[in-house]
């Protein structure tokens, strides 16, 4: 039976539904990369390993969903256990970083924290080779493992600083990398626009310089989209850092209330605040889809998958009577009459789409 306060049930369910939507978005990106045979990288992106980032966001979002379901089911027991633990460990920096999580919740928190660091390092390093991916996966493990050392746990400032180093490094170096890429891209575009080659038509005085050029508005549209994708990578890193900062502030406030109070805070307001803190973490999965899953190759592939079955069924329903034999080579495989000594043609099949069928049969009606 759910132990969540009745006043916070609506917010908890809404956050859980949104989390499932984000999980579906990241799974869709993984499916798209697998369909393009890019399970570990995506060559047409600007350096970011879309598949690996999607793996990390999917794992983090899945752990968040499990933690939300556990909180809805055992809210009172979780808050009571936290309250009793903080009475004896009020100076534990791990409690501030994890909002006093214990047991299963603490394990799920560290998995999500690890995924945040991996995502940030993948975007920052823009790695394409195996060594870079291994580095992005191992650095957060070393950072989290070092937090368990007794000398570090005894110093709250050092503990929190060491915990935030990977993300601070990612957002700092990531911002510089994005800025450098933008500058290089702008310089390249200026050089391309200034570069003109004139070719003459054979036996003609008309040169290619007199041909109409591509509209500037169309080029600007693509430029703006590309710049937006560059900037979005930096925004994702900023969201991670802001999420951790807000989470720490809220966690410290909750710990102070539990230490000063005589009983755990089981109010609806406390529950709503805790569940709203799940939103930034799961939103990373949705951002990955919006930034990388909306590129032209992915959109065209999704469109072809959505409408392929309908187009195929419409082609199968087309009438075949009075169709010229030259329009379909599949009729060539029919055995010839015994009296006809013409050599048999090879049995080949050529699929015609709907537009090609009507272009070869102008008398047909759609």
QUIBEL-V32915 format. One record per residue. N is the residue number from 1. RES is the residue in one letter. SS is DSSP state (H for helix, E for strand, C for the rest). OMEGA is omega as a letter, one per 20 degrees, with the letter a starting at -180 (999 if undefined). NEAR is the number of other C-alpha atoms within 10 Angstrom. Layout:
BEGIN
n:N res:RES ss:SS omega:OMEGA near:NEAR
n:N res:RES ss:SS omega:OMEGA near:NEAR
END
This chain:
BEGIN
n:1 res:X ss:C omega:a near:6
n:2 res:X ss:C omega:r near:14
n:3 res:X ss:C omega:a near:16
n:4 res:X ss:C omega:r near:20
n:5 res:X ss:C omega:a near:19
n:6 res:X ss:H omega:a near:11
n:7 res:X ss:H omega:a near:13
n:8 res:X ss:H omega:a near:18
n:9 res:X ss:H omega:a near:17
n:10 res:X ss:H omega:r near:12
n:11 res:X ss:H omega:a near:17
n:12 res:X ss:H omega:r near:24
n:13 res:X ss:H omega:r near:15
n:14 res:X ss:H omega:r near:12
n:15 res:X ss:H omega:r near:21
n:16 res:X ss:H omega:r near:22
n:17 res:X ss:H omega:r near:13
n:18 res:X ss:H omega:r near:17
n:19 res:X ss:H omega:r near:24
n:20 res:X ss:H omega:r near:16
n:21 res:X ss:H omega:r near:16
n:22 res:X ss:H omega:r near:26
n:23 res:X ss:H omega:r near:25
n:24 res:X ss:H omega:r near:17
n:25 res:X ss:H omega:r near:24
n:26 res:X ss:H omega:r near:31
n:27 res:X ss:H omega:r near:20
n:28 res:X ss:H omega:r near:17
n:29 res:X ss:H omega:r near:26
n:30 res:X ss:H omega:r near:24
n:31 res:X ss:H omega:a near:16
n:32 res:X ss:H omega:r near:20
n:33 res:X ss:H omega:r near:21
n:34 res:X ss:H omega:r near:15
n:35 res:X ss:H omega:r near:12
n:36 res:X ss:C omega:r near:13
n:37 res:X ss:C omega:r near:11
n:38 res:X ss:C omega:a near:17
n:39 res:X ss:C omega:a near:17
n:40 res:X ss:C omega:r near:20
n:41 res:X ss:C omega:a near:22
n:42 res:X ss:C omega:a near:20
n:43 res:X ss:C omega:a near:12
n:44 res:X ss:C omega:r near:11
n:45 res:X ss:C omega:a near:13
n:46 res:X ss:C omega:r near:13
n:47 res:X ss:C omega:a near:16
n:48 res:X ss:C omega:r near:21
n:49 res:X ss:C omega:a near:26
n:50 res:X ss:H omega:a near:29
n:51 res:X ss:H omega:a near:24
n:52 res:X ss:H omega:r near:22
n:53 res:X ss:H omega:r near:26
n:54 res:X ss:H omega:r near:28
n:55 res:X ss:H omega:a near:20
n:56 res:X ss:H omega:a near:24
n:57 res:X ss:H omega:r near:30
n:58 res:X ss:H omega:r near:25
n:59 res:X ss:H omega:r near:19
n:60 res:X ss:H omega:r near:25
n:61 res:X ss:H omega:r near:27
n:62 res:X ss:H omega:r near:19
n:63 res:X ss:H omega:r near:20
n:64 res:X ss:H omega:r near:25
n:65 res:X ss:H omega:r near:22
n:66 res:X ss:H omega:r near:14
n:67 res:X ss:H omega:r near:19
n:68 res:X ss:H omega:r near:22
n:69 res:X ss:H omega:r near:16
n:70 res:X ss:H omega:r near:16
n:71 res:X ss:H omega:r near:22
n:72 res:X ss:H omega:a near:22
n:73 res:X ss:H omega:a near:15
n:74 res:X ss:C omega:a near:15
n:75 res:X ss:H omega:a near:18
n:76 res:X ss:H omega:r near:18
n:77 res:X ss:H omega:r near:12
n:78 res:X ss:H omega:a near:20
n:79 res:X ss:H omega:r near:21
n:80 res:X ss:H omega:r near:15
n:81 res:X ss:H omega:r near:15
n:82 res:X ss:H omega:a near:19
n:83 res:X ss:H omega:a near:24
n:84 res:X ss:H omega:r near:14
n:85 res:X ss:H omega:a near:18
n:86 res:X ss:H omega:r near:17
n:87 res:X ss:H omega:a near:14
n:88 res:X ss:H omega:a near:10
n:89 res:X ss:C omega:a near:14
n:90 res:X ss:C omega:a near:16
n:91 res:X ss:C omega:a near:15
n:92 res:X ss:C omega:a near:17
n:93 res:X ss:H omega:r near:22
n:94 res:X ss:H omega:r near:19
n:95 res:X ss:H omega:r near:21
n:96 res:X ss:H omega:a near:23
n:97 res:X ss:H omega:a near:24
n:98 res:X ss:H omega:a near:21
n:99 res:X ss:C omega:r near:23
n:100 res:X ss:C omega:a near:25
n:101 res:X ss:C omega:r near:22
n:102 res:X ss:C omega:r near:17
n:103 res:X ss:C omega:a near:9
n:104 res:X ss:H omega:a near:11
n:105 res:X ss:H omega:r near:21
n:106 res:X ss:H omega:r near:17
n:107 res:X ss:H omega:r near:15
n:108 res:X ss:H omega:r near:21
n:109 res:X ss:H omega:a near:20
n:110 res:X ss:H omega:r near:18
n:111 res:X ss:H omega:r near:18
n:112 res:X ss:H omega:r near:22
n:113 res:X ss:H omega:r near:20
n:114 res:X ss:H omega:a near:22
n:115 res:X ss:H omega:r near:23
n:116 res:X ss:H omega:a near:24
n:117 res:X ss:H omega:r near:28
n:118 res:X ss:H omega:r near:29
n:119 res:X ss:H omega:a near:26
n:120 res:X ss:H omega:a near:27
n:121 res:X ss:H omega:r near:28
n:122 res:X ss:H omega:r near:25
n:123 res:X ss:H omega:a near:25
n:124 res:X ss:H omega:a near:26
n:125 res:X ss:H omega:a near:19
n:126 res:X ss:C omega:a near:19
n:127 res:X ss:C omega:r near:19
n:128 res:X ss:C omega:a near:16
n:129 res:X ss:C omega:a near:11
n:130 res:X ss:H omega:a near:11
n:131 res:X ss:H omega:r near:10
n:132 res:X ss:H omega:r near:15
n:133 res:X ss:H omega:r near:20
n:134 res:X ss:H omega:r near:12
n:135 res:X ss:H omega:r near:15
n:136 res:X ss:H omega:r near:22
n:137 res:X ss:H omega:a near:19
n:138 res:X ss:H omega:a near:13
n:139 res:X ss:H omega:r near:16
n:140 res:X ss:H omega:r near:22
n:141 res:X ss:H omega:r near:15
n:142 res:X ss:H omega:a near:10
n:143 res:X ss:H omega:a near:17
n:144 res:X ss:H omega:r near:16
n:145 res:X ss:H omega:r near:10
n:146 res:X ss:H omega:r near:16
n:147 res:X ss:C omega:a near:18
n:148 res:X ss:C omega:r near:12
n:149 res:X ss:C omega:a near:11
n:150 res:X ss:H omega:r near:9
n:151 res:X ss:H omega:a near:11
n:152 res:X ss:H omega:a near:16
n:153 res:X ss:H omega:a near:18
n:154 res:X ss:C omega:a near:13
n:155 res:X ss:C omega:a near:13
n:156 res:X ss:H omega:a near:16
n:157 res:X ss:H omega:r near:12
n:158 res:X ss:H omega:a near:15
n:159 res:X ss:H omega:a near:21
n:160 res:X ss:H omega:r near:18
n:161 res:X ss:H omega:r near:11
n:162 res:X ss:H omega:r near:16
n:163 res:X ss:H omega:a near:21
n:164 res:X ss:H omega:a near:16
n:165 res:X ss:H omega:a near:14
n:166 res:X ss:H omega:a near:22
n:167 res:X ss:H omega:r near:24
n:168 res:X ss:H omega:r near:19
n:169 res:X ss:H omega:a near:15
n:170 res:X ss:H omega:a near:25
n:171 res:X ss:H omega:r near:25
n:172 res:X ss:H omega:r near:15
n:173 res:X ss:H omega:r near:16
n:174 res:X ss:H omega:r near:25
n:175 res:X ss:H omega:r near:19
n:176 res:X ss:H omega:a near:14
n:177 res:X ss:H omega:r near:18
n:178 res:X ss:H omega:r near:19
n:179 res:X ss:H omega:r near:15
n:180 res:X ss:H omega:r near:11
n:181 res:X ss:H omega:r near:15
n:182 res:X ss:H omega:r near:16
n:183 res:X ss:H omega:r near:12
n:184 res:X ss:H omega:a near:11
n:185 res:X ss:H omega:a near:15
n:186 res:X ss:H omega:r near:13
n:187 res:X ss:H omega:r near:11
n:188 res:X ss:H omega:r near:11
n:189 res:X ss:H omega:r near:13
n:190 res:X ss:H omega:r near:10
n:191 res:X ss:H omega:a near:11
n:192 res:X ss:H omega:a near:10
n:193 res:X ss:H omega:r near:8
n:194 res:X ss:H omega:a near:8
n:195 res:X ss:C omega:a near:8
n:196 res:X ss:C omega:r near:10
n:197 res:X ss:C omega:a near:8
n:198 res:X ss:C omega:r near:9
n:199 res:X ss:C omega:r near:10
n:200 res:X ss:E omega:r near:12
n:201 res:X ss:C omega:r near:10
n:202 res:X ss:C omega:r near:8
n:203 res:X ss:C omega:a near:6
n:204 res:X ss:C omega:r near:7
n:205 res:X ss:C omega:a near:7
n:206 res:X ss:C omega:r near:12
n:207 res:X ss:E omega:a near:13
n:208 res:X ss:H omega:r near:13
n:209 res:X ss:H omega:r near:12
n:210 res:X ss:H omega:r near:9
n:211 res:X ss:C omega:r near:8
n:212 res:X ss:C omega:r near:7
n:213 res:X ss:C omega:r near:8
n:214 res:X ss:C omega:a near:8
n:215 res:X ss:C omega:a near:8
n:216 res:X ss:H omega:a near:8
n:217 res:X ss:H omega:r near:9
n:218 res:X ss:H omega:r near:9
n:219 res:X ss:H omega:r near:10
n:220 res:X ss:H omega:a near:11
n:221 res:X ss:H omega:r near:10
n:222 res:X ss:H omega:r near:11
n:223 res:X ss:H omega:a near:14
n:224 res:X ss:H omega:r near:11
n:225 res:X ss:H omega:a near:13
n:226 res:X ss:H omega:r near:16
n:227 res:X ss:H omega:r near:15
n:228 res:X ss:H omega:r near:12
n:229 res:X ss:H omega:r near:17
n:230 res:X ss:H omega:a near:18
n:231 res:X ss:H omega:a near:16
n:232 res:X ss:H omega:r near:18
n:233 res:X ss:H omega:r near:22
n:234 res:X ss:H omega:r near:23
n:235 res:X ss:H omega:r near:16
n:236 res:X ss:H omega:r near:20
n:237 res:X ss:H omega:r near:26
n:238 res:X ss:H omega:r near:19
n:239 res:X ss:H omega:r near:16
n:240 res:X ss:H omega:a near:23
n:241 res:X ss:H omega:r near:21
n:242 res:X ss:H omega:r near:13
n:243 res:X ss:H omega:r near:16
n:244 res:X ss:H omega:a near:21
n:245 res:X ss:H omega:r near:14
n:246 res:X ss:H omega:r near:12
n:247 res:X ss:H omega:r near:20
n:248 res:X ss:H omega:r near:18
n:249 res:X ss:H omega:r near:13
n:250 res:X ss:H omega:r near:17
n:251 res:X ss:H omega:r near:20
n:252 res:X ss:H omega:r near:19
n:253 res:X ss:H omega:r near:13
n:254 res:X ss:H omega:a near:19
n:255 res:X ss:H omega:r near:21
n:256 res:X ss:H omega:r near:13
n:257 res:X ss:H omega:a near:15
n:258 res:X ss:H omega:a near:22
n:259 res:X ss:H omega:a near:18
n:260 res:X ss:H omega:a near:9
n:261 res:X ss:C omega:r near:12
n:262 res:X ss:C omega:a near:9
n:263 res:X ss:C omega:a near:13
n:264 res:X ss:C omega:r near:18
n:265 res:X ss:C omega:a near:17
n:266 res:X ss:C omega:a near:15
n:267 res:X ss:C omega:r near:13
n:268 res:X ss:H omega:a near:16
n:269 res:X ss:H omega:r near:12
n:270 res:X ss:H omega:a near:13
n:271 res:X ss:H omega:r near:22
n:272 res:X ss:H omega:r near:19
n:273 res:X ss:H omega:a near:14
n:274 res:X ss:H omega:a near:19
n:275 res:X ss:H omega:r near:19
n:276 res:X ss:H omega:r near:13
n:277 res:X ss:C omega:r near:16
n:278 res:X ss:H omega:a near:21
n:279 res:X ss:H omega:a near:18
n:280 res:X ss:H omega:a near:15
n:281 res:X ss:H omega:a near:22
n:282 res:X ss:H omega:a near:29
n:283 res:X ss:H omega:r near:22
n:284 res:X ss:H omega:r near:28
n:285 res:X ss:H omega:r near:29
n:286 res:X ss:H omega:r near:24
n:287 res:X ss:H omega:r near:19
n:288 res:X ss:H omega:r near:23
n:289 res:X ss:H omega:a near:21
n:290 res:X ss:H omega:a near:16
n:291 res:X ss:H omega:a near:18
n:292 res:X ss:H omega:a near:21
n:293 res:X ss:C omega:a near:22
n:294 res:X ss:C omega:r near:14
n:295 res:X ss:C omega:a near:16
n:296 res:X ss:H omega:r near:10
n:297 res:X ss:H omega:a near:13
n:298 res:X ss:H omega:a near:17
n:299 res:X ss:H omega:r near:13
n:300 res:X ss:H omega:r near:12
n:301 res:X ss:H omega:r near:13
n:302 res:X ss:H omega:r near:16
n:303 res:X ss:H omega:r near:11
n:304 res:X ss:H omega:r near:12
n:305 res:X ss:H omega:a near:11
n:306 res:X ss:H omega:a near:11
n:307 res:X ss:H omega:a near:10
n:308 res:X ss:H omega:a near:12
n:309 res:X ss:H omega:r near:11
n:310 res:X ss:H omega:r near:10
n:311 res:X ss:H omega:a near:13
n:312 res:X ss:H omega:r near:12
n:313 res:X ss:H omega:r near:10
n:314 res:X ss:H omega:r near:12
n:315 res:X ss:H omega:r near:15
n:316 res:X ss:H omega:a near:10
n:317 res:X ss:C omega:a near:8
n:318 res:X ss:C omega:r near:11
n:319 res:X ss:C omega:a near:9
n:320 res:X ss:C omega:a near:9
n:321 res:X ss:C omega:r near:6
n:322 res:X ss:C omega:r near:8
n:323 res:X ss:C omega:r near:13
n:324 res:X ss:C omega:a near:11
n:325 res:X ss:H omega:a near:10
n:326 res:X ss:H omega:a near:10
n:327 res:X ss:H omega:r near:14
n:328 res:X ss:C omega:a near:17
n:329 res:X ss:H omega:r near:16
n:330 res:X ss:H omega:r near:15
n:331 res:X ss:H omega:a near:15
n:332 res:X ss:H omega:a near:16
n:333 res:X ss:H omega:r near:13
n:334 res:X ss:C omega:a near:11
n:335 res:X ss:C omega:a near:10
n:336 res:X ss:C omega:a near:13
n:337 res:X ss:C omega:a near:8
n:338 res:X ss:C omega:a near:7
n:339 res:X ss:C omega:a near:6
n:340 res:X ss:C omega:a near:9
n:341 res:X ss:C omega:r near:8
n:342 res:X ss:C omega:r near:9
n:343 res:X ss:C omega:r near:7
n:344 res:X ss:C omega:r near:12
n:345 res:X ss:C omega:a near:13
n:346 res:X ss:C omega:a near:10
n:347 res:X ss:C omega:r near:11
n:348 res:X ss:C omega:r near:11
n:349 res:X ss:C omega:r near:12
n:350 res:X ss:C omega:r near:9
n:351 res:X ss:C omega:r near:11
n:352 res:X ss:C omega:r near:12
n:353 res:X ss:C omega:a near:12
n:354 res:X ss:H omega:a near:15
n:355 res:X ss:H omega:a near:10
n:356 res:X ss:H omega:r near:11
n:357 res:X ss:H omega:a near:17
n:358 res:X ss:H omega:r near:14
n:359 res:X ss:H omega:r near:10
n:360 res:X ss:H omega:r near:14
n:361 res:X ss:C omega:a near:14
n:362 res:X ss:C omega:a near:8
n:363 res:X ss:C omega:a near:8
n:364 res:X ss:C omega:r near:12
n:365 res:X ss:C omega:r near:6
n:366 res:X ss:C omega:999 near:7
END
